[in-house]
Amino acid sequence: MKLPGLLVSTSQRRQKFLLNAFSSLTFVLFFILSQTSVFSQEQTSVISDVEKRIAQITQQITQIKSRLQEEEKKESSLLSSLEKIRLNKKLLQNEIEALNLRRSLINRQLNELNKRIADTQLTLQKEKEAVEKTLVTLYRFGRLDFMHFFLKSENLETFLRESKNLTFLAHYQGEAIEKYLKTLNEMQSLENELKNKRSESEALLNQAQQNRAKLTEEEEKNQKLLAEIKKNKSTYQQMMAELQESSEQLQQLLKRLQSQEISLPAPFIPLNERKGKLPWPVAGKIITRFGPEKHPKFNTVTINNGIEISPSGQDKTVKAIHGGRVVFADYFQGYGNLIIVDHGLSYYTLYGHCSTFLVQKGDLVKPGQPLAMIGDSDSLKGECLYFEIRHKARALDPLQWLKRR
């Protein structure tokens, strides 16, 4: 059954079809973009923990900046200068930690992206092969024209069978190409995201390096000021005068605290019943003793109301020597970050030069409970703990109360 007048060149139709198909493919590749999530469920909890820590650091940074603004308003003094240096150091340390945490998150994202890209490449190759097979089939059959296949069919049965298969083929080839284009587009999006994340990671690394350089400058500034205090008598005497003023202000604070009643849970053991048996607030070496102290170079005498302990080993946790309630946990000039615990019957313990508080005002603490981490806030001797025991406002020698070592 031949009708020459109705036949059209199949070669021309095939060329036109393939040209249109690949033109459409190119258009879609260049103008379709999609967003892809790259995180697996296993990473969610880890990322959440890191983000929480970043939020905590961000809050600390805000608090430090507020403290710096307060210090700027104060009259210039040695203690104020030391505190500003310490705050700047802490600010930079927190910023460095936050930058490193953000970079660790991005590096996790980079790892996930690389894995996703590798998986997508495999999928893309399989889908590409499927599209190629579809195009070959289309080329073999030419246009999906029922009249064309009717004229080529030997009988009605063959025509019906072929037309049914080709209807399915038309639907399948559309799905295969659409799926391939979608995966190809996803691949492009992943590669773009990978490039952006790498740039972001490098920027965070550069910022962290700049902050480390600034931190080194602040540390050098701190050492220079401390050296000046130790070497220059007039500077040293100025510092001692400022510390004496801070001591008097602390005395006033303790008097105010005495007027405030606190509740302690039963059974209550008075601090004075544990005299000579109390645990040490931190393991370490005594570098400043209680009572009068004569300067070896300037021959000046200062009165120490407590002791200073330099930590030994890796454990720098400050612990409560007895049960009580925290009645003060804040910065106090001359003592740095200071915690005061009320043990009842007007007995108090003071923990100064701390870095990080582990308790807050109003907390009930047990013997041996961690209170803070040792630091160097307002310390002239580096990282150490300043420790006092007071009855009412009177300073007591801690060595008579703590266990002998």
Order of alpha helices (4+ residues) and beta strands (2+ residues): alpha-alpha-alpha-alpha-alpha-alpha-beta-beta-beta-beta-beta-beta-beta-beta-beta-beta-beta-beta
